[in-house]
Amino acid sequence: MNNQQQGAVTAEEMDNMLNLAFKEFDVDGSGFMDVTELENLCGRLNTPLNPSEAQSAQRQLDTDGSGRVELFEFKNWWLGKIVFAEQSLNQKMTSVKNKGNRLLQAKLARKQAEADAQLLANRIALLQQEEAKAWKKIQQTKVRAQDILETRESADKQRQNKVEFLYQKDEHTRIAQESRFVQKQRDKAKRQQAQAGIIKKKQQDVQLLRQQRRQNEIEKQRQRQAERERNQYNKQVVREHERQLALKKDKLRNDQRKLAEVTYKKKCAAEDEKTANKEREVVKMEKQEMELIQRLQNAQMLQKEAYKQLEDALVQAPGR
């Protein structure tokens, strides 16, 4: 009996033996093996199957027709197969009993009892290990659920902070828009004031030009009077004088006209440059405004994607 106990296999050793043997046929590490490899696996465990037993075992284990066998199902089936093997031993013992060999009958009965006890101890230990694994998974599930709740609370807090941030950002944007509107109104008033100054300057230039024309007219009258007086003495001299005077008048008129045109063009160019600078400033501010709006829209899109990813994670979490 001591020799029998020394050669017995503990439940942990049997479980490790079954796990190692099963992993040799679980190529992808998914916890499943091909049902057609069942005969080879039993041969690896020194419990070979004949073709009839192999087909029967495949039907028992592959109930859904998927062609795959799970580790836990295989363990239960294999331990049951050992029980059936022990039942065969019982039949042999009954055969010997019929022959009247009481000593051999007693030995076989003892071996049967020891084997049954060891088998039940191994099965109980294996079931206890599976129960411990199940409780471990339950604890992991509880921890996972707690993590999800904490993550959800953190997400809610972040969402609240983001809403507050967006509200403040919108408020800053509104204030900036109002400031830009006020600045535009000021710039418009400055432009109107500048245009009024230009119009006033033009009016002054027109009055000055009229004064010059009146003075020229007076000068012409004086010259005509002088010409009439000079005509009395020398018509030729008077004609020459008139010609020179006409040339001088034309030159003066052209110079005045050119001067007026140059002055007018310079003022118009200066005014156009001021207007262009203001318009570029306005365009730059409008572009900045559009960039801020676009960045806000991008942030909102990223927020929606983050919410969707969170919802997907929460939906998928219970199935894991």
Order of alpha helices (4+ residues) and beta strands (2+ residues): alpha-alpha-beta-alpha-alpha-beta-alpha-alpha-alpha
